[in-house]
């Protein structure tokens, strides 16, 4: 993902790629731009982070101390880690999103409206990702559930079902295999019909496009914690 975002930034006429940040043992070839092992060596205005939660927090805190705005696409943060990010946003602008895709962030609105209108329909969520993804369910699947919950406050998530379905349950089921970039489906199942809302990422470029939109938003925003809804004006 970092390589795809880096290439997108290099192609953008209004941005300059200052450097990439990588673990020293993984710096093995020249990507065509400076690749550093320490953030302090990069003179940048905005940091884009697609790493892992444990590595991400120390990197983000260092960036915030340097006054850099943050665009965070990392997933799998605990509630405590999210609270630390919220504190960082008191000093610098931060966009935090489990999915930078423009299409997914539109769907987050659509599923909330569908849940409001399709009262009495059973709801299930499925998601599929490549076999290397470390967190399950995906951050996007969790975000879809939270969007549905705005219209259905009494629902609760389940990831394993061994008996009959309870009305308040919303199953969130994860599939892992191959090199799937990301597929998410929300099913609304009623009497005699099923409504499906699906997003399929066909390449990582869709996430890069949203990331660049978030970078532009951060560049013109003051301190605060933002989502892609604010970035897209939704």
PEFENNOR-V331763 format. One record per residue. N is the residue number from 0. NEAR is the number of other C-alpha atoms within 8 Angstrom. Layout:
BEGIN
n = <N	N>
near = <NEAR	NEAR>
END
This chain:
BEGIN
n = <0	1	2	3	4	5	6	7	8	9	10	11	12	13	14	15	16	17	18	19	20	21	22	23	24	25	26	27	28	29	30	31	32	33	34	35	36	37	38	39	40	41	42	43	44	45	46	47	48	49	50	51	52	53	54	55	56	57	58	59	60	61	62	63	64	65	66	67	68	69	70	71	72	73	74	75	76	77	78	79	80	81	82	83	84	85	86	87	88	89	90	91	92	93	94	95	96	97	98	99	100	101	102	103	104	105	106	107	108	109	110	111	112	113	114	115	116	117	118	119	120	121	122	123	124	125	126	127	128	129	130	131	132	133	134	135	136	137	138	139	140	141	142	143	144	145	146	147	148	149	150	151	152	153	154	155	156	157	158	159	160	161	162	163	164	165	166	167	168	169	170	171	172	173	174	175	176	177	178	179	180	181	182	183	184	185	186	187	188	189	190	191	192	193	194	195	196	197	198	199	200	201	202	203	204	205	206	207	208	209	210	211	212	213	214	215	216	217	218	219	220	221	222	223	224	225	226	227	228	229	230	231	232	233>
near = <7	6	6	10	12	10	8	12	11	10	6	8	5	4	7	7	9	9	9	10	9	10	7	7	5	6	8	5	4	7	6	4	9	9	11	12	8	8	10	6	6	9	6	7	8	11	10	9	10	10	8	9	11	6	8	12	10	8	9	10	9	10	13	13	7	6	9	12	14	16	15	11	13	13	10	9	9	6	6	7	10	9	8	8	10	10	8	11	12	10	10	14	15	15	13	11	10	10	10	15	12	11	7	10	12	9	10	11	9	8	13	13	9	8	12	9	6	8	6	5	9	10	11	10	14	13	15	12	15	12	9	4	8	4	8	7	10	11	12	9	13	9	10	10	11	8	12	11	11	8	10	9	6	6	9	7	9	9	7	6	8	4	4	5	6	5	5	7	11	13	13	13	10	11	8	9	9	7	7	10	10	10	12	13	11	12	12	13	10	9	5	4	6	8	7	8	9	8	10	7	9	6	6	10	9	12	11	14	12	11	12	11	10	12	11	8	9	15	9	6	7	7	10	11	11	11	9	12	9	8	11	8	5	6>
END
